[in-house]
């Protein structure tokens, strides 16, 4: 009977130990599952952060390109305005030059007419004599 009692105690102890081992294994499996889920969540958070960073970088690059294009357009507009101003100044210089040439021609014509008049008056005076 004592041997049976010891056997029952050993069996009960073995059963309790097995149950405790099972519980420990379940806790370890739960901890592993929790760690796996946490790692997956962290990986997803990092992917999202990278995606946001990529989006921000792409937006910054697009903004920089747009600013460059705007700058190029402004530079082109400034160059066009400079060329137009230079052309206008050249047109005015030519107009002034033509005006001066016409004035000089008119003065020369008047002087020639005066000389012709003086010659005619002299010829008339000479004819009187």
C-alpha positions, 0 to 999 in steps of 0.5 A: 500500500505504501508503494502504491501511495508513493506511486500515486504521489509520483504520478500526481507530481509528474502530472502536475509537472507536465501541466506546469510544463504545458502552461510554461510552453503555452506562455512561451508560445504566447510570448513568441506570438506577441513578439512576432506581432510586435515585430510585424507591426514595427516593420509595417510602421517602418515601411509606412515611415519610409513611404512617407519619407519617399513621398516627402522627398518626391514632393521636395524634388518636384517643388525644386524642379518647379522652382527651377522651371519658374526661375528659367521662365523668369530668366527667359522673360528678363532676357526677352525684355532686355532684347526688346528694350535693346531693339526699341533703343536701336529703332529710336537711334535709327529714327533720330539718325534719319530725322537728323539726316532729313534736317541736314538735307533741309538746311543744305537745301535752304542754303542752296536756295539762298545761294541761288537767290543771291546769284539770281539777285546778282545776275539781275543787278549785273543785268541792270548795269 
